[in-house]
Amino acid sequence: MVDREKRLTAEASEEALEVRRTTARPQVHKGHAHKPKRHARAPGDDARDDLPPDEREADDVLESLSDEERAALFFGALSQSALPDLPEIPGYHTCWLTTTHQSDTLAKRRRLGYTLIHADELGAEWRSMGVGSGEHAGCVMCNEMIAAKIPRRLFNYLMQQAHHFAPLAEEEKIRAAIDQAKDALEDRGSYLQEGDAMPGLVKRAPAPTFVR
């Protein structure tokens, strides 16, 4: 447990230093300079003097952060990914698939056209991530995630169906319901006023290409 806390403290220190390097420098307005907001030490924090030097240094780094830098550190932690970027494979779209999801299973993905990537396909530097034995022997894995590929043509087709034609079909249903309501109201001598965005429904556009 102590080793884990030391490791987390060291990682927080490294992230804090990276934030200090990458966070944009705040604008300075005429008449006064913007200074980072220092956070007052809480009562009882003198116990930090008993910490080892490396942990005390990490504590100093975190304490010196401004509110803006703390926010950058917070949102950066939320968006961090533990998965390495897979190299490009000509003609394929590569991705990481879960091996633990109850409905999005590997069997379902295989039926869609995905195939698992073997470490030998990616080069010697990926062999350390190859599974030694079992069902996925030789495949590239990171924790419960496994590397996969799908032909780009097929990937584009699936994405167009899911993110272009399917939403367009829903818009057509909404447009038909609005037209039906308008006709019914006009028969009774009334009318339906549409918002500014409604005329844009079912606006035809070419299906996008998701990967090239």
C-alpha positions, 0 to 999 in steps of 0.5 A, a space after each residue: 500500500 505504501 509503495 502504491 501511494 508513493 507511485 501515485 504521488 510521483 505520477 501526480 508530481 509528473 502530471 503537475 510538472 507537465 501541466 506547468 509546461 503545457 498550460 497556456 500562460 495567462 494574459 496580463 492586463 494593464 495595471 496589474 499582473 496575474 499571479 497564480 493563486 496559492 493555496 493556504 496550508 491547512 492546520 496540521 499540514 506540518 506533518 509533511 515535514 516527516 515525509 521523504 524528500 521525493 514525496 515532499 517535493 511532489 507535495 510542493 509542486 501540487 501546492 504551487 499550482 494555480 486554479 487554472 493549472 489544477 483545472 487543466 490537470 483535472 480534465 487531463 486526468 479524465 481524458 487520459 488513455 492507458 491504451 497505446 496508439 496502434 500503428 496503421 495497417 494499409 487498407 485497414 482501420 485499427 482499434 481496441 475491442 473489449 473482451 469483457 462486455 456482455 453484449 458487445 462481444 468479440 463474436 459479434 465483432 467478428 461477424 461484423 468483419 473485425 479480425 484480431 491483430 497478431 503481434 507479428 503484424 505490428 513488429 518486434 516492439 509489440 511482441 511483448 504485448 502478445 498473449 503467450 497462450 490461451 484463446 487469444 494466443 499471439 494477439 496484442 492485448 492491453 489489460 482486458 482490451 484486444 487489438 483488432 482491424 477491419 477493412 476500411 471500406 467495410 468500416 466506412 460502410 458501417 459508420 455511414 449506416 449508423 451515423 448518417 443513414 440511420 439518423 436521416 431515417 429518424 429525421 424523415 419520421 419526424 418530418 412526416 409526423 410534422 406534416 401530418 400534424 400541419 394537415 390536421 390543423 389546417 383542416 380545422 382552420 388552424 396552423 402549426 408554426 415551425 421553429 427555425 431549425 425544422 426546415 433543415 430536417 431531412 436535408 440531403 447531404 453526401 454520406 461522409 467518409 470516416 476513414 481514408 
